[in-house]
Amino acid sequence: HFEDAFTAQKLADEVLAILSSPDTADRERENKLLLLLDFEKFDFVKLVMRNRPLIVFCTHLAHATGPADRDALLHEMRADPVGRDILAKLSADDADLKADADADADADA
């Protein structure tokens, strides 16, 4: 927890850069995160590493700057087995949210 929003954002950007680095082995990523976040955050680092593909793909998808950027990322996700699993889960979640919204609309009518 950081009081300064600028410090927190800078740290979040550094964490995402470490997680997103395609040329870095998982052990090296984990070590970099531990150095950045402190060894006291070991359990948190393990959780982040376990969910790395989800964090990276979803964060990049959320920060896509336009349709072309989003389409390129979706193409990359479809080419990756883990990315395909994430897309399937996101699609299922979207369908559930739409069904809930439709049910709420029917109840209001």
N, C-alpha and C positions, 0 to 999 in steps of 0.2 A: 504494500500500500504506500503510495507516494502522495504527498500533499501538493506538490508542484505539478500541474498538468503538463507543462513542457517536458519535465523530466520523465514523467510517465509515458508520454507519447514517444519520446526519443528511445526509451527502453523498449517499448512495444515494437517500434520500427527495427531496432537491432535484433530483437528476438525473431521477428518475421524474416529478416535477412538471413539469419543463421539457419532457420528452419527451411527456407526456400533454396538455399545454396545447392545446386545440382551436383557439384563436384566434391562434396564433403561427405565423408563416411559418418554413419550414425554415432559412433563412439566419439568422433571429433566434435560433432554437433553437440552432443551431450556435455562434453568437457567445456566447450565454449559457453554453453548456457549456464553451467555451474559457476564458471568464473564470472560471468556477467551478473547472475542473479544471487549468488552466494551459495555456499555449500549447505546452508541451513534449509534451502528450498529444494533439496534433493528429491523429495516425493513429488513436488510440483513439476520439476524437470522431467521426471519419469513419466508423469501423466501427459505432459506436453509432447514428449517424444513418442509415446504410444499413439497419440492422436495427431501426429504431425501431418499426415496427408490430408486429413479432414480440415485441420486449421489452415494449412497452406492453400488448398483448393478453394475453400469457402471464403477465406479472406480476400484472395485474389479475385474471385467471382464478385464479391461485394464491392470491390474497388475498381471494377472494370470501368473504363472511361467512356465507353461507347459500344454500340452494337458490334463493330468489327473486333474490338478487344475482347468482348464477351464471347463472341463466336469462336475466336481463336482459342480461348481458354476452354470452352466447351469441347472443341475438337481435341485438345490435349487431354482432357479428362476422359473422353470416349476412347482414346488410344491407350489408356492406362487401366489395368484391371481394377485397381483400388479406386481410381477416378470414376469408373463406371458404377461401382458399388455406391459411391457417394452420390452420384447423379440419380441412381435408382431410389435411394433413401430420400433425397430432396424432392423427387417427383412424387413419391408416396406421401410425404409430408404435405406437399402442395395440394394433392388430391384430398387428403384428410381435412385441411384447412378450408378448401372450397366446399366440401360436403358439410362441414360445420356451419359455414356462412350461409349456405343454402337452407339448412335446417333452421337456423336462426331467422332467416327471412320468411320462411314458411310459417314459423311460430308467431311472428309479428303480424302476419297478414290476417 
